[in-house]
């Protein structure tokens, strides 16, 4: 069984936001989240730091 350090992505985002709140972040900052799992993390960070959230949609490239 694999042990993950977080219960879910939302918890990971909340903990990341706590860490980031210790740093000086400009009022013009924006949170960018990658699709495929990053949006729930980014949402929690943006919500807790009162920053705008944007999503980056990328296509996964298969490498032979």
C-alpha positions as CSV (number, residue, x, y, z in Angstrom):
1,X,0.0,0.0,0.0
2,X,1.3,3.5,-0.9
3,X,1.2,6.2,1.7
4,X,0.6,9.7,0.6
5,X,1.6,12.7,2.7
6,X,-1.8,14.4,2.3
7,X,-5.3,13.1,2.7
8,X,-6.4,14.7,-0.6
9,X,-5.5,17.6,-3.0
10,X,-7.5,20.1,-1.0
11,X,-5.5,19.4,2.1
12,X,-2.3,19.7,0.1
13,X,-3.5,23.1,-1.1
14,X,-4.4,24.3,2.3
15,X,-1.0,23.3,3.7
16,X,0.8,24.9,0.7
17,X,-1.2,28.1,1.3
18,X,0.0,28.2,4.9
19,X,3.6,27.9,3.8
20,X,3.2,30.5,1.1
21,X,1.5,33.0,3.6
22,X,4.9,33.2,5.4
23,X,6.4,34.8,2.3
24,X,5.9,38.3,0.9
25,X,3.6,37.9,-2.1
26,X,2.8,40.9,-4.2
27,X,-0.8,42.0,-4.6
28,X,-0.5,41.4,-8.4
29,X,0.4,37.7,-8.0
30,X,-1.8,35.1,-9.7
31,X,-2.1,31.4,-8.9
32,X,-1.6,29.1,-12.0
33,X,-2.8,25.6,-11.8
34,X,-2.3,22.7,-14.2
35,X,-5.2,20.5,-15.2
36,X,-5.1,16.8,-14.2
37,X,-5.0,17.4,-10.5
38,X,-3.5,20.8,-9.9
39,X,-6.8,22.7,-10.0
40,X,-8.0,21.6,-6.5
41,X,-4.6,22.5,-5.0
42,X,-4.5,25.8,-6.8
43,X,-8.1,26.7,-5.8
44,X,-7.3,26.2,-2.1
45,X,-4.1,28.3,-2.4
46,X,-5.9,31.1,-4.3
47,X,-8.9,31.1,-2.0
48,X,-6.8,31.3,1.2
49,X,-4.4,33.9,-0.1
50,X,-7.1,35.9,-1.8
51,X,-5.5,35.8,-5.2
52,X,-6.9,35.1,-8.6
53,X,-6.7,31.6,-10.1
54,X,-6.1,30.7,-13.7
55,X,-5.8,27.3,-15.2
56,X,-3.2,26.2,-17.8
57,X,-4.5,23.5,-20.1
58,X,-1.7,21.4,-21.5
59,X,-1.5,18.3,-23.6
60,X,0.4,15.4,-22.4
61,X,3.1,14.3,-24.9
62,X,3.8,10.7,-25.2
63,X,7.4,9.9,-25.7
64,X,8.4,6.6,-27.3
